Amino acid sequence: MRSLNCAASIAEFAAASYNPRMKTQLDERFGFLISDVGRLTGKRFDDLAKSSVDLTRAQCRVLAYLAHYGDINQARLADLLEVAPISAGRLLDRMEEGGWIERTANPQDRRERQVGMTPKAERTLGKARKVGDEVALEALDGFSDDEARQLIALLQRVRGNLSRLVDR
């Protein structure tokens, strides 16, 4: 009898928590669309970057975050990249060997390593941004300027909503 009540409670919860605005078709599901647009954008970036940027997409993301945030520690960078700290460390090792980044000890906490861009990286970042701009133009083909601005504004609101919950 108890398991029947538990099953009924789960069913009641599922019925009460179901959001009828969320569709079951993948091409109408918010999370799937966001992820798939990111996947396709990344693949297109890779295709275009092969001929103009001597960096992988992950390395370009590192430079983009460093350009945005300034020098930051490896742990924060790993979090932004959504990779394990050990994976970020390996990526940064390759970038340091290539002369793209420099790592220094944090004077306030010697256990912490700060990551910063080199002049070589700053020069290349412009090329990576041009590739990103080209991908955006292709992705927004057929959108009016107002529609493109509106999409960006809506995505910024979505990010803000989720950031308040995730980055507490």
C-alpha positions in Angstrom: 0.0 0.0 0.0 2.8 2.3 0.9 4.5 2.0 -2.5 1.2 2.6 -4.3 0.9 5.9 -2.3 4.5 6.8 -3.2 3.8 6.1 -6.9 0.6 8.2 -6.7 2.6 11.0 -5.0 5.2 10.9 -7.8 2.5 11.0 -10.5 0.8 13.9 -8.7 4.1 15.7 -8.4 4.9 15.1 -12.1 1.4 16.3 -13.2 1.7 19.4 -11.0 5.2 20.2 -12.0 4.7 19.6 -15.8 4.9 22.9 -17.7 2.6 22.8 -20.7 4.6 25.6 -22.3 7.5 23.2 -22.6 7.2 21.0 -25.8 8.2 17.4 -26.1 9.6 17.8 -29.6 13.4 18.5 -29.4 13.3 21.3 -31.9 10.9 23.2 -29.7 12.6 22.5 -26.4 14.5 25.5 -25.0 17.5 23.6 -23.5 17.9 21.5 -26.5 17.8 24.4 -28.9 20.3 26.4 -26.8 22.7 23.4 -26.7 22.3 22.6 -30.3 22.9 26.2 -31.5 26.1 26.2 -29.4 27.2 22.9 -30.9 26.6 24.1 -34.5 28.2 27.5 -33.8 31.3 25.7 -32.4 31.6 23.4 -35.4 31.2 26.3 -37.8 33.8 28.3 -35.9 36.2 25.3 -36.1 35.7 25.1 -39.9 36.4 28.8 -40.5 39.2 29.0 -37.9 41.3 26.3 -39.5 42.7 28.7 -42.2 43.1 31.9 -40.1 43.7 31.1 -36.4 46.5 28.9 -35.1 44.4 27.9 -32.1 41.7 25.4 -31.2 38.3 26.5 -30.2 39.0 25.8 -26.5 42.2 27.9 -26.7 40.2 30.7 -28.3 37.7 30.5 -25.5 40.6 30.8 -23.0 41.8 34.0 -24.7 38.2 35.4 -24.9 37.7 34.9 -21.2 41.1 36.4 -20.4 40.3 39.4 -22.6 36.9 39.8 -20.9 37.9 39.2 -17.2 41.6 40.1 -17.3 44.1 37.9 -15.5 42.2 35.2 -13.6 43.2 32.0 -11.7 43.3 28.6 -13.2 40.4 27.3 -11.1 38.1 30.1 -12.3 39.1 29.5 -15.9 38.4 25.8 -15.6 35.0 26.6 -14.2 34.2 29.0 -17.1 35.4 26.4 -19.6 33.3 23.8 -17.9 36.2 21.4 -17.7 38.0 19.6 -14.8 40.9 21.6 -13.3 43.4 18.9 -14.6 42.0 19.3 -18.1 42.3 23.1 -17.9 45.9 22.7 -16.6 46.9 20.5 -19.7 45.2 23.0 -22.1 47.1 25.9 -20.4 50.4 23.9 -20.5 50.1 23.7 -24.3 49.2 27.4 -24.5 52.1 28.4 -22.3 54.5 26.3 -24.4 53.1 28.0 -27.5 53.7 31.5 -26.0 49.9 32.3 -25.9 49.6 32.7 -22.1 51.7 33.3 -19.0 51.1 31.8 -15.6 52.3 33.6 -12.5 51.9 33.0 -8.7 49.3 35.1 -7.0 51.2 37.3 -4.5 48.3 37.0 -2.0 48.0 33.2 -2.3 51.1 31.4 -3.6 49.1 28.2 -4.1 47.1 30.0 -6.8 48.3 30.5 -10.4 47.1 33.5 -12.3 46.7 33.2 -16.1 47.3 36.2 -18.4 47.6 36.7 -22.2 50.8 37.4 -24.0 51.2 40.1 -26.7 51.2 37.2 -29.2 47.7 36.1 -28.0 46.4 39.7 -28.0 47.4 40.0 -31.7 45.7 36.7 -32.6 42.5 37.4 -30.6 41.4 39.9 -33.3 41.5 37.1 -35.9 39.5 34.8 -33.7 36.9 37.6 -33.1 36.6 38.0 -36.9 35.9 34.3 -37.2 33.2 34.6 -34.5 31.7 37.6 -36.2 31.5 35.7 -39.5 29.8 32.8 -37.7 27.3 35.2 -36.2 26.6 36.8 -39.6 25.9 33.3 -41.0 23.8 32.2 -38.1 21.7 35.4 -38.2 21.2 35.3 -42.0 17.7 36.5 -42.8 17.3 38.3 -39.5 16.6 42.0 -39.6 18.9 44.2 -37.5 16.1 44.7 -35.0 15.5 40.9 -34.8 19.2 40.3 -34.3 19.4 42.9 -31.5 16.2 41.5 -29.9 17.6 38.0 -30.0 20.8 39.1 -28.3 18.8 41.1 -25.7 16.6 38.1 -24.9 19.5 35.7 -24.6 21.2 38.2 -22.2 18.0 38.2 -20.1 18.0 34.4 -20.1 21.7 34.4 -19.0 20.9 36.9 -16.3 18.1 34.8 -15.0 20.2 31.7 -14.8 23.3 33.5 -13.5 21.3 34.6 -10.5 20.5 31.0 -9.7 23.8 29.3 -10.6 26.4 31.9 -9.7 25.2 32.6 -6.2 
